[in-house]
Amino acid sequence: MISSFKIAFDCPILIDNDANSAAIAESRQGAGQGCSNFLYIQTGDGTGSALVVNGSLYRGSLGLAGEIGHQQVDPLGDICSCGNRGCLNTVINEERLTSVLQVTHGSMSYADLIQGCIDGDPGCRRVISDAAIRIGTVVASSCIAVDPGKIIVGGLLSKSGDIFIEPFRESIQRLLFPSAVTPIEVIASPIPEKNVPLGAALSAIENSKLELAK
Ligand SMILES: [Zn+2]
């Protein structure tokens, strides 16, 4: 696919995922400025993360670092798109989260769910806060492994504000040596609407400079 893009555009091609791009934007112009080690969480129709270490994105040996949406949360759960069973993405996605409101609210989209949450609908708020706890439990495992300086949250679910952030923060802290360390800072992205495209643009600019410097 990359080779066909190169032929079509006749220029270097850089491809990355949304969490990595958003983390780069947060590092340069968002909540990650001045923090050399942080974890970014991308929420939406699937969950991803990106780890910035010493100011640079850590991708892992195969480029799969941070794919927490494929961490197993239910050994007997649904088969995931990755081929494993019961991944986080099989329980936190648009269809699953909105389906539990089908009886009381009718058919809903993710946008309806978020708006209902913002408007104070108790059912929508419960769905979002439960999702936050589930994601937070998985993120806590990452925190124990990498000890980030802060956690920045972006993506669709974070638009619910404190209805998502507070239970997310509490679910992480509950599993992180609660009496031994200062609570880890968990903050919503200040640029949630643009961090993905902004990060993609910044990556392209920075990589083109590296290419020119060769
Ligand atoms: Zn999976």
Residues whose N, C-alpha, C, O or C-beta is under 5 A from the ligand:
A	BS01	ZN	G69 H70 C80 S81 C82 N84 C87
